[in-house]
Amino acid sequence: MIQDVIKDKKSLFDTASQTILREQENKARMVVIQQGSIVANTSQQSAGICARVYKNGVYGFSSIAEVSGEAAERVLKAATENADVLEKHAVKKKAPFSPYKNGMVLPKKCIEDLEQKKIIDFCKDVDTYIAGKYTDLVNRRVIYREDSAEKFIYTSDACDGHTIYPRCAIYISMAVAGKDGNPVELMDYFGGNGNLSDHVNNIEDVYKRADDLYNTLRLKAEGVYADAGVKTVILDPDVAGMIAHEAVGHTVEADLVLGGSVAGPNLNKQVASELISIVDFANEAFGQTTDIPVYLDDEGIEAQDAVLIENGILKSYMHNRETADHFGVKPMGNARGWGFSDEPLIRMRNTCVLPGKDKLEDMIASVDDGYYLTKTGNGQADLTGEFMFGINMGYEIKKGKLGKAILDTTVSGVAFDMLKSVDMVSDVPTWSNCGTCGKKQPMCVTMGGPSIKCKLMIGGR
């Protein structure tokens, strides 16, 4: 754990301003085993202090890659001077942010600093198992990725706190030769809040995941191309969660709403089927701690759940303190910065479609001719809600039964149009817990939900 060197610097805060002082350390490491060889073995660490000063509608920001009381004094002074310079050029003065309750938020988890060798040995064990059992693979990779952030946050008029966010992810990727001789690849991953020991209690469980991945890959290798067109599809939580994040979540981040997103004119209007509700959870969901549990954001706001869509109605946006004041609502703790030199931006945390009442088997049985899409790859969406995502795994549905696997394809559409077509929602939510969202700076996020039945444009060969 890092030492708190900034607590006593609150006495230096400019009383005419609203100030945040943050000390932060980030750690990251990665091990990649490809075809039995270690191709990546990295460990990185960065630490520093930043200050943000808000005065009459302008921000002064400063950061330094040093952790000391003297460094804290320097960034406070520089941030205040930056605010003073900008204030002179401000065309319109603005009132201070609305007052917020004070308090202290303490960490709920520590960072376990495993030896790098233990991580390498784990990855080698998994790779050895795969190589020995599946000799027809043309490529295989085992990847371990870990990132963590520890922060001390002190504010002039909100909560103070000490937060710790450890996270890890384990990826297994395999490829075999397809019917045309070209490689067919598939990846599985798991992980989330915590470290390797939190997610791997028994190496046999990891072997079982590798077996399941290989069996699914063999089905894909014998798969067919999807028929292009608007189809009835069932989206597995991995796909539904990605669309909820990329095509819906970003459009309801209040800074992007002010930038012209499609959500702007749709507040309190129906944007989805009444079966659809979407919540950006803070730290608990469905009676369990989320994989990215946020208790305090980087503006000193205690994190609370943000209800985005309720029974098909767009109910709210995600905010920082500035946009919350602009829209006359309460901030819920969505302002986060990735590193010590990053200003906090409005970010998602654990964005999820809420479960419904349908059984997955009944949803499949209701489809005469369509697809069950289970894994997604990279994709893109814009502020109109229009999206396109790669589909890495899926199956035909013929007369209510699963058919052949399908090869890589794409889905596209407009998020709110797609959500309005939803007529069944499964009763079991699951999480995709290893995501990194890129909005000017990276940020760890999770997304998830149940399976949903809707209509989408699917690509062909």
N, C-alpha and C positions, 0 to 999 in steps of 0.2 A: 504493500500500500504506500502511496505517496504521502509526504508530510504536508500538512496544511501550513503554508507560509503567508497566507493572505488575510486571515481572519481579522487581525488587528489593524488592517488597512482601511476598514470601514470608516474610521475616524477621519480619513482624508477625503471622503466623498464630498463633492461640491454640493452644498445644500440647495443650490438653485437648479439642480439637474436631477435626473433619474438615472442611476448608475448601476451597472452590473460588472462585477469583477469575477473572473473565472480562471481557475488553475486547472490544467488538464494534462493527462498522460494517456496516450494511445499506444497500444501494442498490437502487432500483427505478425503472424508467421504462417508459413505454408510449406508443406512437403508434398511433392508429386513423384509418384513411382510410375513410370511408363515402360511397359514391356520388360519389367524386372530391373530397370535402371533408375536411379535417383536423378531426375532432371531438374528438380527445384528443391532447395533446402534453405529457406530464408527466415530471418527473424528481424523485425524492425521495431523501433521504438522512437516516439517523439513526445516532447513535453514542453510546456510553456504556459504563459499567462496572457490573458487578453482583458481588455476593458472596453465597455461601450457606455457612452454618455449621451443621454437624450435631453435636448434643451430646445424648447420653442419650436418643435417640429423637425429638427435635424438631429442626425446621429454623428457622433465622433467615435471612431473605433481605432484601437491600436493593439498590437500583439508583439510578443517577444519570445524567442526560443530560449528562455532561461527561467528557472524556477528559484526565486529568492525574494525576500522582502523588498530589496532594492529594485528588482525588476518590476515588482508590482507597483511600486511608487512611480517608476518611469512610465509605465503604460497608462496609469491613471492620469498622469500629468499630460501625456501626449494626446490621449483621447479627449480630455477636457479642452485642450488647445484646439484640436481639430473641430470640436463642436462649436467653439467660439468663432473660429474662422468661417465655418459654414453658416452660422447664424447671421452673420453680417450680410450674407448674400441671399438669405431666405426672403422670398417675395411675400409669403403669408405666414405669420406666426401662428403656431398651434398651441392648444392647451396641453398641460401635462396629461399623461395617461391616467385613467381612473385608478383610484387607490385600490390596493389589494392587501389581503390579510398577511400578516407576518407569521413566521414560524420556522421550524427547522425540520428538514427531511433527512433521514439517515439511511445508509445503504442496507439492502436486504440480502446481499450476496457478496462474497469475496471472489477474487481472481486467483485461480489455482495455477501456479507457475510450474507446469510439468517440464521435465527434462526433454530436450529435443530428441534425444535418443529413444525415449519411450514412444514418441509419436512416429519416428522412423520405423521402429520395430513393429509397431501396430500396422502401419501401411504395408510393410514387407510381408507380414503374416497373411494379410488379406490377398495381396498379389500372388503369393506362393500358392495359396489355396485355389485361386481362380486359374492360374497357369497349369496346375497339376490336373485339374478336373475338366477344363474346357480347352482342349487342344486345337479346336478349329477356329479359335479367335484370330483375327488378323490384327487386332490392336486391343489393348487394355490399359486402363489407367486407374490408379487409386490416389485420391487427393485428400489431404487434410488441410483445412483453412481455419484460422482462428483470428478473431479481432476482439479487442476489448478497449473500453474507455473508462477512466476514473476521473471524476470532477469534484472540485470544491467550488461552490457558487455562493457569492454574497451579493446582496442587492440593497438598494437604498429604501425600497418601499414594497418589497414582496417577500417571498420566503427565501431563506438561506438553506443550503443543503450540501450533502456529500453523497454522490451517486456513483455506483459501480455497475458497468454493463459488460459482462463476459459473454462471448458467443463463439461457437465452433460449428463447423460443418464437415461432413465426410461425404465424398462423392466417389461413386464407382461407375466407370464408363467401359463399355465393351463394344466391339465391332466384329461382324462376321461378313463373309462374302454373300451378296445377294444373288438373286436368280440371274441377273445380267453380269455378274462378276464384280460389280462395284460394291464398296463397303456400305453396310447398313449398321448404323450406330444407335445406341440407346444409353441413357444415363439415369442413375438413381442417386438420391441424396437424402441425408437425414442429419439432425443436429438441432441447434437452437440455443437457448439460454444455458450458460454454463460451459464446462470444458469436457474433454474427452471422457473422463471418468463418469460424468453425468449422463452420458448417452450410450456408453458401451460397458455393460456389466458382464457380458458373456460374449466372447469372440464368436461362438457358434451362432448367435443371433445375426451377426454381420455376414457370416457365411450363408445363412438362410436368405438374406437380402440379395446376395450375389446370385444364388441359385434362382430365385424368382426373377431377377433381372435377365439372366441368361435365357430362361424359358420364354419370357416375353419377347426377347430379342429374336429368338428363333421363329416365333409366330410372325413377327414383323418382316423378317427376311423372306418369308413365303407370302407376304402380303400383296395386296393389289392397290392400284391407284384409286383415289376417290373420284366419284363423278362430280364434276363442277356444277355449281348452281346453288340456289337458295334451298337449304335442306332443314328438316327437323333434326336437331342434334341434342344430345345430352352431354353437358359439360361436366366432367369430373371436377372436384374441388380445386385441383391444381390449375385447371384452365379457367374456371369461374372466378377463382381468387385473383388470377393475373388480370383478367378483364376488369374486375372490381377495383383493383389498384390503379392500373394504367389508364383505362378509358373512363372511369368514373371518379376515382379518388383525386387525381390531379385536377380535374375540372372543378372540384369543390374546395380546393385550397384557396383561401380568400385573396391572397396576392395575385393568383392567376385569374380569379373571378374579376378582380379590378383590372386585370390585363385583357379582359374580353372573352373569358371562357363561356361555353354554352350554358353553364349553370347560372350565370348572372341573372337572366330574365326569368328563370324557372323556379325561384325560391317559392316554397309553399304551393307548387303545382305538381300534378302527377307526371312523373318522368319514368315510371316503371309500373309493371303489374303490381296489384295490391299484395301479391305473394312475396314481394321483394322488400326486405329491410336491410340496410347496410350500416354498420357501426364501426367507427375507429376506436377500438378499445385501448384504454390506457395501460392497465397492468393485470387485470383479471378478466376472464371470459369463460362462461359456462362452468363456473365454479373452480377454475384452475388458473394458476399464474400463466400469463402469456409468455411467449418466447422472447419478446422484447418488452419486458416490463418497465414502463416509464412512470416514475413516481414524481419527478420534478423536472420541468423543462429548463432550458438555458436562459429563460427570462425570470426564473424564480416562481413560476406558476405551478401549483400542485396539479398533477395530471388527473383528468377525469375523462370518462367516455364521451365521445362526440357522436351523437346520432345524426347520420347524414341523410339516409332515406328511411322513412317509416311507412310501411304499408303502401309503398309506391309513391309517396309524397316526398319531395325534396325538402327536408326540414331545416338544415343548417349547413354551414361551411366549417372548415378548420381554420383556426385563427392564431395569430400572435397578438400581443397587447394592442398594437397599433390598429390592426384591422378589426379587432373586437370592438374598440372604441368607435371606429368608423361605422360599423353596422349596429352599434348599440347593444352588443351582447357580451357575455362573459367568456374570457379565454379559457380553454380547456387543457392547455399544456402541450401545444403542438409545435413550439418553437425549439428547434434543435440545431446544433452545429456539430460537424463531424470532428474537426480537429481544433486545437487551441487557437489557430489563426483564422478560423472560420466564424463569421457572424451567424447567429441563429436564424434559420429560415423556417417557414411553415412546412412541416413535414408530417407524413403519415407515420403511424406507429404499428398497430395491429388491425388492419382493415379487413372486415369480414362480412360476408353475406350471412344473415341469420338463417338457421335451419327451418324447414317447413314441416309438413306432416306426411309426405309421401315416402314410400319405400322404393329404393333404387330398382328392385326387380319389377315393381309395378310400372315404373317409368319406362323401363326398357320394353316391357310387354305392350305399352301403349303406342309404340312407334312401328308403323308398317314398313316404312322405307326411310332410313336415316343413318346416323352415325353416333357412336359413343366415343367421345374424344377425351383421352386420359392424361396426356402429357403435353406441355407446351414448351417452346423454346423462346428465343428472343422475339420481340415484337415492337411495335411503335403505336402511339396514339397522339392525337393533337387536341387542342383546346375546343374543337368542335365536337369532341367525343368520338370522332372517326378513328377506327383502329384496324390494325392487321397484325396477326400473330402466327408464328409457325406452330404447327402441330407435329409433335415427334412420335406420338403413339395414339392409336385409336382403332376402332372396330366398326365394321358394317353392322347395321341392325336391319334384319329382314324378317318381316311378319312377326315382330315382337321377340325375336331371338338374336343373340349376338352371332355375327357371321365371321368372315375373314378379317384379319388385321389389315390395316391400311398403311401405306408408305407415307413418308413425310409430305405434308400438305400445308395449307394456310387457311385461316378463317379471317373474315373481315366484316365490317359493318359499322353502324353508329350505335354507341353504347345505349343511349336512352331508347332508341327504336328496338334494339335487341332485348332490353329488359322489359319493354312493354309486351313482348311476345311470349314471355315466360308463363307457362300454365301448370307446371309441376316443380316442386322443390323438395329435395330429399330431407330426411329427418336426422341425418348424421353429418356434422361439420368436421372437417379436418383442416390442418394448417400447412401451408408452405412456409417453412420457418428459417430459410437461409438466404432471403433476398437482400440485395443491396440496390437501393434506389438512387439514380443519378439525376439530381436536380441542382445544377451548378456545383454541387459537392456531393460525394457519396453519403449514404445514410443507411444503417441497418433497419430493415423493416420485416414484418411478416404479413401474410395475406392468406385468406382462406374462406371457407364456407362449405355448404353442401353441394351436391350435384343439382344442376338446374336443367330443365328442358325448355328449349327455345328454338327460334329460327335464326339461321346465320348463312351467309354466303361462304361456301367452302370451295377451295381451289381444286383443280384436277391435276392432270399430269403435267 
